[in-house]
Amino acid sequence: MSTFIAAFVVLLAFFFLMSIGYLIKKKEVAGSCGGLGALGIDKACDCDDPCDKRKAKMAEQERREKLAQNRII
């Protein structure tokens, strides 16, 4: 039981230190390798045709880019 309590205290201390780091730097935890974007892969699957959710997201991004280009002010 003492091992469990010690592990729980260490885990709580770790989360506490991470939260202090977030409050000070205002930066979220990020991976070190850069993810799939660093490899030149823009989606997680190898499908030729993206799913409906991905298509909707891409259409929304394209619409925002067009609005930004055609903005008068």
DRENLUMKE-63607 format. One record per atom (N, C-alpha, C, O, CB): atom name; x, y, z; residue in three letters. Coordinates in pm, whole numbers, plus 32768, in hexadecimal, padded with zeros to 4 digits. Each point is the difference from the previous one (the first is absolute). Glycine has a CB too. Layout:
N
  atomo  east  north    up  residuo
     CA     X      Y     Z      ala
...
end
This chain:
73
  atomo  east  north    up  residuo
      N  8052   7F89  8000      met
     CA  7FAE   8077  8000      met
      C  8057   807E  8000      met
      O  7FDB   8065  7FC4      met
     CB  7F71   7F1C  80B4      met
      N  8125   8078  7FCA      ser
     CA  8058   8075  8005      ser
      C  803B   801F  7F77      ser
      O  801B   8074  7FE0      ser
     CB  801B   7F57  810F      ser
      N  7FDE   7FCD  7EBE      thr
     CA  8032   8015  7F78      thr
      C  7F98   804B  7FAD      thr
      O  8022   805B  7FB4      thr
     CB  8068   7ED3  805C      thr
      N  7EF9   80AD  7FFF      phe
     CA  7F94   8043  7FB9      phe
      C  7FF8   8093  8029      phe
      O  7FF2   8058  7FAA      phe
     CB  7F90   7ECF  8047      phe
      N  8086   80F4  808E      ile
     CA  7FF8   808B  8031      ile
      C  8077   8050  7FCD      ile
      O  7FF0   8073  7FD7      ile
     CB  7F94   7F40  80F7      ile
      N  80F2   8013  7F34      ala
     CA  8078   8046  7FD0      ala
      C  7FF3   801E  7F6A      ala
      O  8021   806E  7FD4      ala
     CB  806A   7F20  80DD      ala
      N  7F45   8011  7F02      ala
     CA  7FEF   8015  7F70      ala
      C  7F97   806C  7FE6      ala
      O  8010   8052  7FA6      ala
     CB  8031   7EBE  802E      ala
      N  7F55   80F0  807A      phe
     CA  7F96   8063  7FF0      phe
      C  8033   808C  8021      phe
      O  7FDE   8060  7FBB      phe
     CB  7F77   7EF2  807C      phe
      N  80FC   80BB  8031      val
     CA  8039   8081  8026      val
      C  8060   8033  7F94      val
      O  8000   8076  7FE0      val
     CB  7FE9   7F4C  8114      val
      N  8068   7FE5  7ED5      val
     CA  805C   8026  7F94      val
      C  7FB0   802E  7F87      val
      O  8024   8064  7FC1      val
     CB  808A   7EF8  8092      val
      N  7EE9   805E  7F8B      leu
     CA  7FAC   8026  7F8E      leu
      C  7FBF   8088  8018      leu
      O  7FFC   8053  7FA5      leu
     CB  7FDA   7EBA  802A      leu
      N  7FF7   810A  80A8      leu
     CA  7FC5   8083  8020      leu
      C  8068   806F  7FF9      leu
      O  7FE2   806D  7FD0      leu
     CB  7F76   7F20  80C2      leu
      N  8120   8059  7F9E      ala
     CA  806B   8063  7FF9      ala
      C  8023   8020  7F6F      ala
      O  8017   8074  7FDE      ala
     CB  8043   7F3A  80FE      ala
      N  7FA9   7FEB  7ED0      phe
     CA  801D   8014  7F72      phe
      C  7F96   8059  7FBF      phe
      O  8022   805D  7FB8      phe
     CB  804F   7EC3  8041      phe
      N  7F10   80C3  8020      phe
     CA  7F94   8052  7FC8      phe
      C  8005   808E  8036      phe
      O  7FE5   8060  7FB7      phe
     CB  7F8E   7ED3  8031      phe
      N  80AE   80DC  8097      phe
     CA  800A   8085  803B      phe
      C  806F   8051  7FBD      phe
      O  7FEC   8075  7FE0      phe
     CB  7FBF   7F30  80FA      phe
      N  80C9   801E  7F11      leu
     CA  806F   8045  7FBF      leu
      C  7FDE   8023  7F6F      leu
      O  8026   806B  7FD0      leu
     CB  807A   7F1D  80C6      leu
      N  7F1B   801F  7F24      met
     CA  7FD7   801D  7F77      met
      C  7F9E   8076  7FFD      met
      O  8008   8054  7FA6      met
     CB  801A   7EBB  801C      met
      N  7F84   80F7  809D      ser
     CA  7F9F   806E  8002      ser
      C  8046   8084  8020      ser
      O  7FDA   8068  7FCA      ser
     CB  7F71   7EF8  807D      ser
      N  8119   809E  800F      ile
     CA  804C   8079  801C      ile
      C  8049   802E  7F82      ile
      O  8003   8077  7FE2      ile
     CB  8019   7F44  8110      ile
      N  801D   7FE9  7EC5      gly
     CA  8043   8021  7F82      gly
      C  7FA1   803B  7F9B      gly
      O  8024   805E  7FB9      gly
     CB  807D   7EED  8072      gly
      N  7EE6   8081  7FCE      tyr
     CA  7F9D   8036  7FA3      tyr
      C  7FD7   808D  802A      tyr
      O  7FF4   8059  7FAB      tyr
     CB  7FBB   7EBF  8024      tyr
      N  803D   80FE  80B1      leu
     CA  7FD7   8084  8030      leu
      C  806C   8068  7FE7      leu
      O  7FE1   8074  7FE4      leu
     CB  7F91   7F1E  80CA      leu
      N  810B   8048  7F5C      ile
     CA  806D   805F  7FED      ile
      C  8018   801C  7F6B      ile
      O  8009   8074  7FD9      ile
     CB  805F   7F3B  80FC      ile
      N  7FA1   7FE9  7EDA      lys
     CA  8024   8011  7F73      lys
      C  7F89   8011  7FA3      lys
      O  8011   8031  7F91      lys
     CB  80B6   7F4A  809F      lys
      N  7EC1   805D  7FFA      lys
     CA  7F88   8002  7FAC      lys
      C  8017   7FB1  7F80      lys
      O  7FCC   8024  7F96      lys
     CB  7FF6   80BC  80C8      lys
      N  8089   7EB4  7FAB      lys
     CA  801D   7FAD  7F8C      lys
      C  7FD5   7F72  801E      lys
      O  8022   7FC9  8069      lys
     CB  80A0   80CB  7F55      lys
      N  7EF3   7F30  7FE8      glu
     CA  7FD0   7F78  8014      glu
      C  8070   7F9B  7FEC      glu
      O  8065   801E  7FC0      glu
     CB  7EB7   8028  7FF5      glu
      N  80D2   7F44  807F      val
     CA  805F   7F94  7FEF      val
      C  7FFE   7FD5  7F6E      val
      O  7F95   7FEC  7FC7      val
     CB  804D   7FC7  812A      val
      N  8093   803F  7ED3      ala
     CA  8009   7FDB  7F73      ala
      C  8066   7F90  7FEF      ala
      O  805B   7FF0  8052      ala
     CB  7F65   80FA  7F68      ala
      N  8030   7ECA  7FDC      gly
     CA  805D   7F96  7FE3      gly
      C  8084   8036  7FCD      gly
      O  8006   8072  7FD1      gly
     CB  7F3B   7EF8  7FFE      gly
      N  8126   8049  8037      ser
     CA  8084   802E  7FD7      ser
      C  801D   7FE4  7F6D      ser
      O  8059   803F  7FC6      ser
     CB  7FF4   7F9D  8122      ser
      N  7F6B   7FC7  7EDB      cys
     CA  8023   7FD9  7F78      cys
      C  7FB3   804E  7F96      cys
      O  8025   7FF9  7F8B      cys
     CB  800E   7F26  80CC      cys
      N  7F67   812B  7FCC      gly
     CA  7FB7   804E  7F9E      gly
      C  7F8A   7FB7  7FC3      gly
      O  7FB4   803C  7FB3      gly
     CB  811D   8037  801F      gly
      N  7F1C   7F11  804C      gly
     CA  7F8D   7FB5  7FD0      gly
      C  8008   7FDE  7F6D      gly
      O  806B   7FFF  7FC4      gly
     CB  7F10   8071  80E9      gly
      N  8011   7F74  7F19      leu
     CA  7FFA   7FD7  7F74      leu
      C  8022   8073  7FA1      leu
      O  8030   7FE8  7F91      leu
     CB  7F24   7F6F  80AD      leu
      N  8093   8124  7FEC      gly
     CA  801F   8073  7FAD      gly
      C  8094   800A  7FDF      gly
      O  8024   802F  7F94      gly
     CB  7F1A   8046  80D1      gly
      N  8118   7F60  7FF5      ala
     CA  8090   8003  7FE8      ala
      C  8029   7F9C  7F95      ala
      O  8069   800F  7FC1      ala
     CB  7FB9   8038  812B      ala
      N  7F8B   7F54  7EFE      leu
     CA  801E   7F9A  7F9A      leu
      C  7FC1   8020  7F79      leu
      O  8013   7FB6  7FA0      leu
     CB  7FFD   7FA2  8116      leu
      N  7FA6   8116  7F44      gly
     CA  7FBE   8025  7F83      gly
      C  7F7A   7FBB  7FED      gly
      O  7FCB   7FFF  7F90      gly
     CB  8114   8026  8010      gly
      N  7EE9   7FA3  80C9      ile
     CA  7F80   7FBC  7FF8      ile
      C  7F97   805E  803B      ile
      O  800B   8028  8074      ile
     CB  8060   7EF0  7F9C      ile
      N  7F2E   810A  7FA1      asp
     CA  7F9D   805F  8032      asp
      C  7F85   7FBC  803B      asp
      O  7FA8   8044  8034      asp
     CB  80A8   805C  7F23      asp
      N  7FA8   7EDD  80A2      lys
     CA  7F91   7FB9  803E      lys
      C  8032   7F7C  803A      lys
      O  8066   7FCB  7FD5      lys
     CB  7EF5   80A0  7F8A      lys
      N  805C   7F61  8101      ala
     CA  802E   7F8B  8049      ala
      C  7FE9   7F7D  7FB5      ala
      O  8040   7F9C  801F      ala
     CB  7F92   80E0  80B0      ala
      N  7FD6   7F83  7ED0      cys
     CA  7FE6   7F84  7FB7      cys
      C  803D   8006  7F75      cys
      O  802A   806B  7FD3      cys
     CB  7F02   7F74  80AF      cys
      N  80DA   7FB1  7F3B      asp
     CA  8039   7FF9  7F7A      asp
      C  7F94   8000  7F94      asp
      O  801A   7FD6  7F8F      asp
     CB  80A8   7FAF  80D0      asp
      N  7EC9   80AA  7FC2      cys
     CA  7F90   7FFF  7FA1      cys
      C  8016   8069  7F93      cys
      O  8033   806D  801A      cys
     CB  7F32   7F44  809C      cys
      N  8074   802C  7ECF      asp
     CA  8006   8061  7F93      asp
      C  7F91   8067  800F      asp
      O  8013   8076  7FE0      asp
     CB  8052   7EDE  7F89      asp
      N  7F28   8080  80C7      asp
     CA  7F8C   8056  8010      asp
      C  7FE9   8019  8095      asp
      O  7FE3   7FA1  804A      asp
     CB  7FB6   8007  7EDE      asp
      N  8073   80D6  8107      pro
     CA  7FEC   801A  808F      pro
      C  7F70   7FEA  802C      pro
      O  7FA4   7FFF  7FAD      pro
     CB  8116   80A6  8049      pro
      N  7F33   7F48  808B      cys
     CA  7F7A   7FEA  8035      cys
      C  7FAE   8082  7FFC      cys
      O  8036   806B  7FE7      cys
     CB  8024   7EDC  80AD      cys
      N  7F24   80AD  7F86      asp
     CA  7FA6   8073  7FF8      asp
      C  8026   806E  8062      asp
      O  7FF7   8077  7FE0      asp
     CB  7F55   7EEF  7FD6      asp
      N  80DD   8074  80C0      lys
     CA  8027   8063  8065      lys
      C  807B   804E  7FD1      lys
      O  8006   807A  800F      lys
     CB  7F9C   7EF3  80A8      lys
      N  80BE   804C  7F10      arg
     CA  8079   8042  7FCB      arg
      C  7FDE   805A  7F8A      arg
      O  8037   806D  7FF4      arg
     CB  8054   7ED0  8058      arg
      N  7F1B   8096  7F5B      lys
     CA  7FD7   8052  7F8E      lys
      C  7FBE   8081  802E      lys
      O  801A   806A  7FC9      lys
     CB  7FC8   7EC6  7FAE      lys
      N  7FC9   80C6  80F0      ala
     CA  7FBD   8077  8035      ala
      C  8065   8060  803D      ala
      O  7FF4   807A  7FF0      ala
     CB  7F3E   7EFE  803C      ala
      N  8131   8052  8019      lys
     CA  8067   8054  803C      lys
      C  8053   8046  7F95      lys
      O  8022   8076  800D      lys
     CB  7FE6   7EF0  80B9      lys
      N  8019   8052  7ED0      met
     CA  804E   803B  7F93      met
      C  7FB0   806A  7FB6      met
      O  8037   8067  7FD9      met
     CB  8046   7EC2  800F      met
      N  7F01   80C1  8005      ala
     CA  7FAB   8062  7FBE      ala
      C  7FF4   807F  8054      ala
      O  8002   806F  7FCB      ala
     CB  7F7F   7ED7  7FC7      ala
      N  8073   80A9  80F1      glu
     CA  7FF7   8074  8059      glu
      C  8082   8050  7FFE      glu
      O  7FFD   807B  7FFE      glu
     CB  7F62   7F08  8094      glu
      N  8112   8039  7F6D      gln
     CA  8081   8044  7FFA      gln
      C  800F   804B  7F7C      gln
      O  8031   8071  7FFE      gln
     CB  8033   7EDE  8098      gln
      N  7F72   8074  7EFC      glu
     CA  8007   8041  7F7D      glu
      C  7FA4   807B  7FFC      glu
      O  8024   8067  7FC6      glu
     CB  8011   7EBB  7FCF      glu
      N  7F55   80D2  80A8      arg
     CA  7FA3   8070  8003      arg
      C  803B   8075  804E      arg
      O  7FF2   8073  7FD7      arg
     CB  7F4D   7EEE  8017      arg
      N  8102   8082  8082      arg
     CA  803E   806B  8051      arg
      C  8072   8043  7FB6      arg
      O  8012   8079  8009      arg
     CB  7FAF   7F0A  80C6      arg
      N  808D   802E  7EE7      glu
     CA  806E   8039  7FB2      glu
      C  7FCA   805C  7F93      glu
      O  8038   806B  7FE9      glu
     CB  8054   7EC9  8046      glu
      N  7F08   80A5  7F8E      lys
     CA  7FC4   8054  7F98      lys
      C  7FC8   8081  803C      lys
      O  800E   806B  7FC5      lys
     CB  7FBA   7EC7  7FB5      lys
      N  7FF8   80C4  80FA      leu
     CA  7FCD   8077  8043      leu
      C  8072   805E  8026      leu
      O  7FF3   807A  7FF3      leu
     CB  7F4B   7F00  8064      leu
      N  8131   8050  7FD6      ala
     CA  8072   8054  8025      ala
      C  803C   8044  7F87      ala
      O  802C   8072  8009      ala
     CB  8003   7EF6  80B7      ala
      N  7FD4   8053  7ECD      gln
     CA  8036   803C  7F86      gln
      C  7FA7   806F  7FCB      gln
      O  8031   8064  7FCC      gln
     CB  803B   7EC3  8000      gln
      N  7F10   80C6  8040      asn
     CA  7FA2   8060  7FC7      asn
      C  7FD5   806C  8063      asn
      O  7FA3   804C  7FE3      asn
     CB  800F   7F00  7F88      asn
      N  808E   80BB  8107      arg
     CA  7FDD   8063  8065      arg
      C  8027   808B  7FCF      arg
      O  806F   8015  7FCE      arg
     CB  7FB0   7F40  80E8      arg
      N  7F86   8109  7F58      ile
     CA  8018   808A  7FD2      ile
      C  8055   804C  8065      ile
      O  805E   8047  7FDB      ile
     CB  7EC7   7FB8  7FAA      ile
      N  80BC   7FF2  80F6      ile
     CA  8048   804A  8069      ile
      C  8066   7FA7  8041      ile
      O  8047   802C  805A      ile
     CB  7EF3   8063  7FCE      ile
end
